Amino acid sequence: MLGTEIVRRLEARGATVTSASRRTSVDLATGEGLEAALRGAECVVHAATHRLRYRRVDLDGTRNMIKILARWSSPPHLIYVSIVGCDRIPQRYYRVKHACELVLERSKLPVTVVRATQFHTLITEIASAVTLGPLAFVPRGMSFQPCDHRWIAAELADVALGSAPSGYQRATDRAGPELISLAEAVGLLRAKEGKPVPRLITLPAKGETLKAFEAGADLPDADAKIGGSSFREFLEW
């Protein structure tokens, strides 16, 4: 979803873009076809991920890319898309995203890491998942400041067309304009579907991951760049 939108944004600004995925016979996890896909690029936007095979695809795939680019005398600018709070939330997927950042930092390649908050589409999935008929089971204190993936794509296009760093850098985090609780998201989604708001069952924040969310570990810091549509505006489209 994000990769397709990035391609559109870059092509609209006159860039020559090549998509690399398993659809084009490039397998990031195994490295098959990867070097040929990277060759000749001035900038690589690494938006590949997998919700289940994240260690294989995200981490091993990032290492495969680093091994190839580290051999080149003039490697391209590598932009990696990460998640706000991935270093503060002890959930496995988040830990792997942070591990990818760390291996990129040690690579000595020209790298820009751009962290974004969760996309609106993910919040709708979570809100749907916790709702069972007339009830919604909501962990206590869980809130988000989600963003529109189309805005993030435009931001990544700006970074891609800008100057490459001499080494590793973290860009300013990106986040949407609205702080919203999961309970509010559930109500808004049901209203959009024309269904009654479910009765909320608040669950204790058990486990380190839910406690991190309760503490706001997924929320952006004060210096984050804010933009794009709010979750409410997203649901109106």
Summary of the structure (lengths in Angstrom):
residues: 237
radius of gyration: 18.8
end to end distance: 16.9
largest distance: 60.8
contacts: 729
relative contact order: 0.15
helix: 41%
strand: 18%
